[in-house]
Amino acid sequence: MRKSISNLPFKGTAEQEQKLKQVIEAHKDQRGAVMPVLQEAQAIYGYLPIEVQSMIAEGLNVPIEEVYGVSTFYSQFSLSAKGEYNISVCLGTACYVKGSGDILNKLTELLHINPEETTEDGKFSLTACRCIGACGLAPVLTVNDDVYGRLTVDDVEDILKKYQ
């Protein structure tokens, strides 16, 4: 699945930028610095918008293509901002066989976003994950730290209403 670039404008703060500059400076002369700097940058910003990737590339004196390549290759990195409520639908084997694909489709229909996107108001983001380790509850989705299991498509609207 292709990671999408954030559909929301970048809103970094001066404090975040200063923290990122400190991280870059600490790793500047290390081989393989892109990965640890990206990890720390995501911890600072919550995701890796192109503006942050550009700062990293410039600060480490590496091509932006290298930074972008690493950030899109590893699933731990997100290029899109997360909403106030991050909905994650498990598409692991047990969940998928029991209908999680239909649940994901219903969420995209109701929220008018695709996986790895955030609603325009910043309230909801949607992700599809491979397995959350709750196979006995399949199909499963999470909203932040809340876990919902043994779902049907008919459950989706009621779950969303709890967060609106």
N, C-alpha and C positions, 0 to 999 in steps of 0.2 A: 504494500500500500504506500503510495507516494505521500510524503509529508507536505502539508500545504503551508504556505507562508501566512502569517497572521492577517486576518481580515480587519483588525482593529488598528488604529494609529498608535505608534510607539509613544509611550509616556514615561520615559526614564527620568530620574531625578539627578540633580547634581551630586547628591550623596552616593547614589548607586554608581555613577560614573567614576567618582573618586575611589570607591572600593575596587571597581574593575581595574582602574589604572594601577592600584597597589598590587593586585593579583598579577597583572601583566608584568609589572616591574620585577616581582619576586621570581617569575619563571622565564624572564626574557632571554637568558643565555643558556637555557636548558634544551637539550635535544628532546623532541617529542612533547614540547610544551603545549601544543594545541589542545590535546585531550584534557589535561588537568585544568587549563584555563577555561575551556568551555564548561567543564563541570562546575567550577566555582562561579562562572558568569551566570549559569542557569540558577544556581542557588541565590545569587544576588537579585536577578530580575524575574525569575520564575519561568523564563523561556528565553529563546535566543533569536530575537528579531535581527534583521539584516543590519540594522544600525550597530548592534552590539558585535555582530560578527565582523563588521568593518573595523571597529575599534580594535578588536583582537588581532585581525590581520595586520593592521598598521602598526600596532604596538609590538607584535612579535616579528615584524618584518617578513611575513609569509604571504603568499598569494591568497586573496579572498576565496579563490576556488578550493584551496586546501581546507580552509576553515569551514566553508559551506559543505564540502565533501564529507568531512568528519561529522558535522552536525546533522547531516541527513542520513548518514550510514547507520549510526547507532540509535537504537530505539529509545534509549534513555533521554535523548534530547528532544525538546519540543520547539518548533519554530513559531507556534501560535500561543498567544496569551490565553491563560485559563480564565474561565468565568468565575463569578462568585460561587457558583455550583458547578463542579466538574462531574459530568456524568460519564461513566466508563462502562461499556457493555462488553462482557466477556464473550469472545468468539472462539474459545478453546473447544476442543472436540465435543466434550459432554454438553456444553451449553449450546453449541451450534446445532448439534443433532436434535436438541429439544426446543429449537426455535429462536435462538438469540439473534439470528440474522433478521428475522421479521421484527423483532423488538427494536433493533437498530434502525431499520427502515422506518418504523413508526415514529421514532424519535426525530429522525431527519425530516420527516413530513411535518411533525408538530412544531419543531423548533426552527424550521427553515434554514438549517445549516447541515453541512456534511461533517463526517468525522474529522477531527483536528481543526475544527473551526469554533468560533465563539459568536453568540448572538450579538447583534449590533448594540444592544444595551449593556453588554458585558455580564449579563446575569448567568447564562448557561454556556458551558463548553461541552463538547462531545468528543469522546475518544473511544476507540475500539481496542481492546487489549486481547492478548492471547490466552491467558489463564490467570485467575486470581486465587486458585486453590480452594474453591468452594464447590467442587464438582457435585457433591451430594445435594446441593441446592439448585442445580441447573434448571433453567437458565438464570443467570445472575447479572445484575448491574449494581454499580455503586454510585452514590451521589455523595461526593466528598468521602466521609468515613462511614456513611450509612450503607448497609448492604441489604439488597432486596433479592430474594430468591424464589424459585419455583414460579416464575413469572409467566404470564400470557400477554399477548399484545393488548388485551383489554385492561391490563393493570397500569399501562404506561401513563395514560392521562391523569389518573388519580395520584400517581407518584409525583408527576410534575406539579400538580396543584398544591402539594405540600410546600413547595419552594417558591411559589409565585406570590 
